[in-house]
């Protein structure tokens, strides 16, 4: 039998000022013999998290639809009006290729304008980094990107940005949530669009953004020499299909092959299981085309164009997908070499990555005597570091393990468009030296250590699963392990408790980092394991990192195999 509170909430929606089709869908759910869909649609309100909304599309309070989007937008509008009293407020809006994205973006524009807020609305879909750039370029107070990133096709979402172009961070994230929770009904929303307050960002804005991307190039002579470098690119049915080829061309590349089957924006993502470039399956068509055209590089982006992936031929001529830690390390190494070569390293430059990203980026940065910052997981914290150092220090690059990277600070979120252009330049530069990216990685590993990382994600279903994960984390805290897989634990960092425990000396010291439910174990053999539960679903992730010395290029695959074995053993321990 369906809980009365769920029936009451469904009835309240029926009684409110929603459209007839939605009412009919609710009535059908209430009449169905199987009540599971009704329960899941109404048992709670779709959570407005610290980054915004994300959820399954459908009717109901726990679904992405025009009403939940409108209520969230009303809460955001109320917060903006309170935060910028007496000012003319503007918000930039765009979307990617997902189902209902134009509908949800239009809804956002309608509600914002109904509240007297000016809207800068992209005429056509554009990638997330261009939304971040537009906020800064047009001096907006906020921005909304309608996307569910690389989630399956049934999902949609809504990412909120602040005036610096970064996703909202404390205190704004929690304050916005408070305002959204005050909106109890669709009847609390101002829906009537004010066309006078909506202006469009046209295609000519692409050139403004691309001019900034072009300035990132540090080896134009190498690109000139390698302008025929064979590059395959796939937007995986997303919003980057226009901008990445433009960025590659403005850098000087002329031999670009688009994966035709994945070129058109399509929110059903018909050719992939998941539209996620981290998954090798999503790149299979790209690699097949690369084999046909003998490509030097394969690039792909996720639907909203903030993440990217790179596939390169290895020493056997086989195409090898590099992970986000590898490409991030290569970018940092290349840029620091170039900055030093051009005499631009003054001691005021810095790089950033997150606590679950490879430690290699920090090691490379220190090797170039460049300051390095480590942040909580999430690109918004990297943006926060950039904002804090603005005008005092120069941001070179930063990124995270999940295929997100940023070069330069004109965007304040991960930027798959500029990252693709920079990776292509790096491939061209090293090709002039007779090297591929595996050779470059070997060069890095010989200097700073061979680091290899992997991730395991464990889902424990339902309410019981969420409780099991909390008990697991509590167990790590109350009974701190002294050894893992027979290897001594030398240090434990508890980010939630803001403590660093030296397991050798038995001492502890404070951790100067915002609190987050993460525990990190450092082992005697150099391994590091970070345990991090999801804040929104019953899932726990273990980020595993191992490293050892690489004595020579010839030893690359031998050492790699050993590191893979060590990672597999740790995966078994935690899995």
C-alpha positions in Angstrom: 0.0 0.0 0.0 1.3 3.4 -0.9 2.2 5.7 2.0 -0.4 8.4 2.6 2.3 11.2 2.4 3.2 10.2 -1.1 -0.4 10.1 -2.2 -0.9 13.5 -0.6 2.1 15.0 -2.4 0.9 13.5 -5.7 -2.6 15.0 -5.1 -1.1 18.4 -4.2 0.6 18.4 -7.6 -2.7 17.5 -9.3 -4.4 20.4 -7.5 -1.7 22.9 -8.5 -1.5 24.9 -11.7 0.3 22.2 -13.9 -0.5 21.2 -17.4 -3.1 18.6 -18.3 -0.6 16.1 -19.8 1.4 16.1 -16.5 -1.9 15.6 -14.5 -2.8 12.7 -16.7 0.6 11.1 -16.1 0.2 11.5 -12.4 -3.3 10.0 -12.5 -1.9 7.0 -14.5 0.8 6.5 -11.9 -1.8 6.6 -9.1 -4.0 4.1 -10.9 -1.2 1.7 -11.7 -1.2 -1.7 -9.8 2.6 -1.4 -9.4 3.1 1.7 -7.2 6.9 1.7 -7.3 7.1 4.4 -10.0 4.6 6.6 -8.1 6.6 6.2 -4.9 10.0 6.9 -6.6 8.5 10.0 -8.3 7.0 11.6 -5.2 8.7 10.1 -2.1 10.9 13.2 -1.8 11.8 16.4 -3.6 14.5 16.2 -6.2 17.5 17.3 -4.2 19.1 20.6 -5.1 22.7 19.7 -4.2 25.8 21.8 -3.9 26.2 21.9 -7.7 22.5 22.1 -8.6 20.0 19.5 -9.8 20.4 16.1 -11.4 17.9 13.3 -11.8 15.7 11.1 -14.0 13.3 13.0 -16.2 9.6 12.5 -15.6 6.6 13.8 -13.7 6.8 14.3 -10.0 8.7 16.0 -7.2 11.7 13.7 -7.5 12.1 14.1 -11.2 13.6 16.6 -13.6 10.7 18.4 -15.3 9.7 22.0 -16.0 8.2 22.3 -12.5 11.1 21.2 -10.5 13.4 23.2 -12.8 11.1 26.2 -12.3 11.0 25.9 -8.5 14.8 25.6 -8.4 15.1 28.6 -10.6 12.8 30.6 -8.4 14.9 29.8 -5.4 18.0 30.8 -7.2 16.4 34.0 -8.4 15.3 34.9 -4.9 18.9 34.4 -3.7 20.4 36.5 -6.5 17.9 39.3 -5.7 18.9 39.2 -2.0 22.6 39.0 -2.8 22.8 41.9 -5.2 20.3 44.4 -3.9 19.8 47.5 -6.1 21.9 46.0 -8.9 20.9 45.1 -12.4 21.4 41.3 -12.3 22.1 39.1 -15.3 22.4 35.4 -15.7 23.9 33.4 -18.7 22.1 30.3 -19.8 22.9 27.4 -22.2 22.4 23.7 -22.6 23.9 20.6 -24.2 22.1 18.0 -26.4 20.1 16.1 -23.8 16.4 15.3 -24.2 14.3 18.3 -22.9 17.4 20.6 -22.7 15.8 23.4 -24.7 12.6 23.1 -22.7 14.5 23.3 -19.4 16.8 26.1 -20.5 13.7 28.1 -21.8 12.0 27.5 -18.4 15.0 28.8 -16.6 15.1 31.9 -18.9 11.3 32.4 -18.4 11.5 32.3 -14.6 14.6 34.5 -14.4 13.1 37.2 -16.6 9.8 37.0 -14.8 11.7 37.9 -11.6 13.3 41.0 -13.3 16.6 39.4 -14.0 18.4 39.9 -17.3 19.1 36.7 -19.3 22.1 36.2 -21.7 20.8 33.2 -23.6 23.0 31.3 -26.0 21.1 31.0 -29.3 22.4 27.5 -29.9 23.8 24.8 -27.5 27.3 25.3 -26.4 29.7 23.4 -24.1 29.9 24.1 -20.4 33.3 26.0 -20.6 31.7 28.6 -22.9 28.9 29.2 -20.3 31.6 29.8 -17.7 33.5 32.1 -20.0 30.3 34.0 -20.9 29.5 34.7 -17.3 32.9 36.5 -16.9 32.8 38.1 -20.3 29.4 39.6 -19.9 29.9 40.3 -16.2 26.9 38.2 -15.1 26.2 37.5 -11.5 25.3 33.8 -12.2 24.9 31.2 -14.9 23.0 28.0 -15.5 24.1 25.0 -17.6 21.4 22.5 -18.4 23.2 19.2 -18.5 23.6 15.8 -16.8 27.2 15.6 -17.9 27.9 12.0 -18.9 25.0 10.3 -17.1 22.7 7.9 -19.1 20.1 9.4 -21.5 17.3 9.1 -19.0 18.9 11.8 -16.8 19.1 15.6 -17.0 20.4 18.3 -14.7 21.1 21.9 -14.0 24.5 23.3 -12.9 24.7 26.6 -11.2 27.6 29.1 -11.5 28.5 32.3 -9.6 29.9 35.6 -10.9 33.5 34.3 -11.1 32.4 31.7 -13.7 33.0 28.8 -11.2 30.3 26.5 -9.9 28.9 27.7 -6.6 30.9 27.0 -3.5 30.3 27.8 0.2 28.5 29.8 1.4 26.5 30.4 -1.8 25.7 26.7 -2.4 24.1 26.1 1.0 22.3 29.5 0.9 20.8 28.7 -2.6 19.6 25.3 -1.3 17.9 27.1 1.6 16.1 29.4 -0.8 15.1 26.5 -3.1 13.6 24.6 -0.1 11.4 27.6 0.6 9.6 27.1 -2.7 6.8 24.7 -1.7 4.7 24.6 -4.8 4.7 25.3 -8.5 2.3 28.1 -7.6 5.2 29.9 -5.8 7.0 30.4 -9.1 6.8 33.4 -11.3 6.4 31.8 -14.8 5.6 34.7 -17.1 8.5 35.3 -19.5 9.6 38.9 -20.0 11.0 39.1 -23.5 12.4 42.6 -22.9 15.0 41.1 -20.4 16.2 38.3 -22.7 19.0 38.8 -25.2 20.8 36.2 -27.2 24.5 35.3 -27.4 25.0 34.6 -31.1 27.6 32.5 -33.0 30.0 35.4 -33.3 30.7 35.0 -29.6 32.5 31.8 -30.5 35.4 33.9 -31.9 35.8 35.8 -28.7 36.2 32.5 -26.8 38.4 31.0 -29.5 40.7 34.0 -29.4 41.4 33.2 -25.7 42.0 29.5 -26.5 44.4 30.5 -29.3 46.5 32.4 -26.8 47.2 29.1 -24.9 49.3 27.8 -27.8 53.0 27.7 -26.9 54.5 25.8 -29.9 53.0 27.4 -33.1 56.1 26.4 -35.0 55.6 22.7 -34.1 52.0 22.9 -35.3 53.1 24.5 -38.5 55.5 21.6 -39.1 52.8 19.1 -38.2 49.7 20.8 -39.6 48.7 17.6 -41.3 48.8 15.6 -38.0 45.9 13.2 -38.4 43.3 13.8 -35.7 40.1 12.0 -35.1 37.4 13.7 -33.0 34.0 12.7 -31.6 31.6 14.9 -29.6 29.7 11.7 -28.7 26.4 13.3 -29.9 27.0 16.3 -27.6 27.6 20.0 -27.6 31.3 20.1 -28.5 30.9 19.1 -32.2 31.1 22.8 -33.3 33.8 24.1 -30.9 36.5 21.4 -30.8 37.1 21.4 -34.5 37.1 25.2 -34.5 39.7 25.2 -31.7 41.9 22.7 -33.5 41.7 24.7 -36.7 42.5 28.0 -35.0 45.5 26.3 -33.5 46.6 25.4 -37.1 45.6 21.8 -37.5 44.1 20.9 -41.0 43.7 17.2 -41.0 40.7 16.6 -38.7 38.4 13.6 -39.1 35.0 13.8 -37.4 33.2 10.6 -36.4 30.2 11.1 -38.6 27.9 8.6 -36.7 28.4 10.6 -33.5 28.7 14.2 -34.9 25.0 15.2 -34.7 23.7 16.3 -31.3 21.3 13.6 -30.1 20.2 13.2 -26.5 19.4 9.5 -27.0 23.1 8.8 -27.5 22.3 6.0 -30.0 25.7 4.7 -30.7 27.0 4.3 -27.1 26.0 2.6 -23.9 27.1 5.6 -21.8 28.1 9.0 -23.3 31.3 9.0 -21.2 34.7 9.3 -22.8 36.2 7.6 -19.7 34.6 4.4 -21.1 36.6 2.6 -23.8 33.3 1.4 -25.4 32.2 5.0 -26.0 35.4 5.5 -28.1 35.2 2.3 -30.2 33.9 4.2 -33.3 36.6 6.8 -32.9 39.3 4.2 -32.7 37.9 2.3 -35.7 38.1 5.5 -37.7 41.6 6.2 -36.4 42.8 2.8 -37.7 41.4 3.7 -41.1 43.0 7.1 -41.4 46.2 6.1 -39.4 45.5 8.9 -36.9 48.2 10.3 -34.6 45.6 11.2 -32.0 42.0 10.4 -31.1 40.0 13.0 -29.1 36.5 12.8 -27.6 34.3 14.9 -25.3 31.3 14.1 -23.1 27.9 15.6 -23.9 28.5 19.0 -22.3 32.1 19.3 -23.5 33.8 19.8 -20.2 35.6 16.4 -20.1 37.8 15.1 -22.8 39.7 11.9 -23.5 42.8 11.1 -25.6 43.8 7.9 -27.3 47.2 7.6 -28.9 49.1 4.9 -30.8 51.7 3.2 -28.6 55.0 1.6 -29.5 53.2 -1.4 -31.1 50.9 0.9 -33.1 48.0 -0.1 -31.0 45.6 2.6 -29.8 45.8 3.2 -26.1 43.3 5.2 -24.0 45.2 7.4 -21.6 43.4 8.1 -18.3 42.8 11.6 -16.9 45.8 11.4 -14.6 48.1 10.6 -17.5 46.9 13.3 -19.8 46.8 15.8 -16.9 50.4 15.0 -16.0 51.5 15.3 -19.6 49.9 18.7 -20.0 51.4 20.0 -16.8 54.9 18.7 -17.7 54.7 20.2 -21.2 53.4 23.6 -20.0 56.0 23.9 -17.3 58.8 23.0 -19.7 57.5 25.7 -22.1 57.0 28.3 -19.5 60.5 27.8 -18.3 61.9 27.8 -21.9 60.1 31.1 -22.5 61.4 32.6 -19.3 58.0 33.0 -17.8 58.5 31.1 -14.5 59.0 33.8 -12.0 58.0 32.0 -8.8 54.5 33.4 -8.7 52.9 30.6 -10.9 51.0 27.6 -9.6 49.2 24.4 -10.6 46.2 22.7 -8.9 44.6 19.3 -8.7 42.3 17.5 -6.3 43.1 15.2 -3.4 42.1 12.1 -5.4 44.0 13.0 -8.5 47.5 11.6 -9.1 50.3 12.9 -6.8 52.5 13.1 -9.9 51.1 16.5 -10.8 52.4 17.8 -7.5 55.7 16.1 -8.0 56.2 17.6 -11.5 55.2 21.1 -10.2 57.7 20.9 -7.4 60.4 19.6 -9.8 59.9 22.9 -11.7 59.9 24.9 -8.4 56.3 25.9 -9.1 53.7 26.2 -6.3 51.1 23.4 -6.2 47.7 23.4 -4.5 45.6 20.3 -3.6 41.8 20.8 -3.2 38.8 18.8 -2.3 37.2 16.7 -5.1 35.3 18.8 -7.6 36.4 21.4 -10.1 34.6 24.1 -8.3 37.3 24.0 -5.6 40.0 24.5 -8.2 38.1 27.5 -9.4 37.9 28.7 -5.8 41.8 28.6 -5.6 42.0 30.6 -8.8 39.7 33.2 -7.5 41.6 33.4 -4.2 44.9 34.0 -6.0 43.6 36.3 -8.7 45.8 39.4 -9.2 48.5 37.9 -6.9 49.7 34.7 -8.6 49.4 33.2 -12.1 47.4 30.0 -12.7 49.1 27.8 -15.3 46.8 24.7 -15.3 44.9 22.3 -13.1 42.7 19.3 -13.3 41.2 16.1 -11.8 41.4 12.4 -12.5 38.0 12.2 -14.1 39.2 13.6 -17.4 38.6 17.3 -16.6 41.4 19.9 -17.2 41.8 23.6 -17.5 44.6 25.6 -19.0 44.6 29.3 -18.3 42.0 31.1 -16.2 39.6 32.7 -18.6 37.3 29.8 -18.0 36.6 28.6 -14.4 35.5 25.1 -15.0 37.0 22.1 -16.7 37.3 22.8 -20.4 37.4 19.9 -22.9 37.6 22.3 -25.9 40.9 24.0 -25.0 42.2 20.7 -23.5 41.7 19.0 -26.8 43.6 21.7 -28.6 46.5 21.6 -26.1 46.8 17.8 -26.2 46.9 18.0 -30.1 49.7 20.6 -29.8 51.6 18.4 -27.4 51.4 15.4 -29.8 52.6 17.7 -32.6 55.4 19.1 -30.6 56.8 15.7 -29.5 56.3 14.2 -33.0 58.8 16.8 -34.3 61.2 15.1 -31.7 60.3 11.6 -32.9 58.3 10.8 -29.7 54.8 9.7 -29.0 52.9 10.4 -25.8 53.9 7.0 -24.3 57.5 8.1 -24.7 56.6 11.4 -23.0 55.1 9.6 -20.1 58.2 7.4 -19.8 60.3 10.6 -19.7 58.1 12.0 -16.9 58.2 8.7 -15.0 61.9 8.4 -15.2 62.3 11.9 -13.6 59.5 11.8 -11.0 58.4 8.2 -10.6 56.0 5.9 -12.4 52.6 6.6 -10.9 49.6 4.6 -11.9 46.0 5.0 -10.6 42.7 3.1 -10.7 39.2 3.6 -9.3 36.7 1.1 -7.9 33.2 2.1 -7.3 31.0 -0.1 -5.1 27.2 0.4 -4.9 25.2 -0.9 -2.0 21.5 -0.5 -2.8 18.8 1.3 -0.9 18.6 2.8 2.6 20.5 -0.3 4.1 23.3 0.2 1.6 23.7 3.9 2.6 23.9 2.9 6.2 26.5 0.2 5.5 28.7 2.7 3.8 28.5 5.1 6.7 29.3 2.2 9.1 32.3 1.3 6.9 33.6 4.9 7.0 33.0 5.0 10.8 34.9 1.8 11.1 37.9 3.3 9.3 37.8 6.1 11.9 37.3 4.2 15.1 39.7 1.3 14.2 42.4 2.9 12.0 44.1 0.1 10.1 47.8 -0.4 10.8 48.4 -2.5 7.6 46.6 -3.1 4.3 47.4 -6.2 2.3 50.3 -6.8 4.7 51.9 -3.4 3.9 52.3 -1.0 6.8 50.1 2.1 6.9 52.4 5.1 7.6 49.9 7.9 7.5 46.1 8.4 7.5 44.5 11.7 6.5 40.9 12.1 7.7 39.5 15.1 5.8 36.2 15.1 7.6 37.9 15.2 11.0 40.6 17.6 9.7 43.4 15.4 11.1 46.6 13.9 9.8 47.7 10.8 11.8 51.3 9.7 11.7 51.0 6.0 12.2 54.7 5.5 12.7 55.3 8.1 15.5 51.7 7.9 16.8 51.3 11.7 16.6 48.6 13.7 14.9 48.4 17.2 13.5 45.6 19.4 12.0 44.7 19.3 8.3 44.2 22.7 6.8 41.5 21.8 4.2 37.7 22.2 4.2 35.9 19.2 5.7 34.7 16.4 3.4 33.9 12.7 4.1 37.2 11.3 2.7 39.8 9.1 4.4 43.2 8.6 2.8 45.6 5.8 3.6 49.4 6.1 2.8 51.3 2.9 2.8 55.0 2.1 3.3 55.5 1.1 -0.4 54.2 4.5 -1.6 50.7 3.3 -2.3 47.8 5.7 -1.5 44.1 4.8 -1.2 41.4 7.4 -0.8 37.9 6.3 0.3 35.1 8.7 -0.6 31.4 7.9 -0.3 28.9 9.6 -2.7 26.9 12.4 -1.1 23.8 11.6 -3.1 23.6 7.8 -3.7 24.6 4.6 -1.8 28.0 4.3 -3.5 31.6 4.4 -2.2 34.6 5.1 -4.4 38.2 3.9 -3.7 40.9 5.9 -5.6 44.0 3.7 -5.7 47.5 5.0 -6.5 50.7 3.1 -6.7 54.2 4.1 -7.8 57.8 3.0 -8.2 60.9 4.1 -10.0 61.2 3.7 -13.8 64.9 3.0 -14.5 64.7 3.2 -18.3 62.3 3.5 -21.2 62.8 -0.2 -22.0 61.4 -1.1 -18.5 58.1 0.8 -19.1 55.9 -2.2 -19.7 57.6 -4.4 -17.0 57.1 -1.7 -14.3 53.6 -1.0 -15.5 52.7 -4.7 -15.2 54.1 -4.7 -11.6 52.1 -1.6 -10.7 48.9 -3.2 -12.3 49.4 -6.3 -10.1 49.8 -4.1 -7.0 46.6 -2.2 -7.9 44.7 -5.4 -8.5 45.7 -6.7 -5.0 44.4 -3.5 -3.4 41.2 -3.7 -5.4 40.6 -7.2 -4.1 41.2 -5.9 -0.5 38.7 -3.1 -0.8 36.3 -4.7 -3.3 
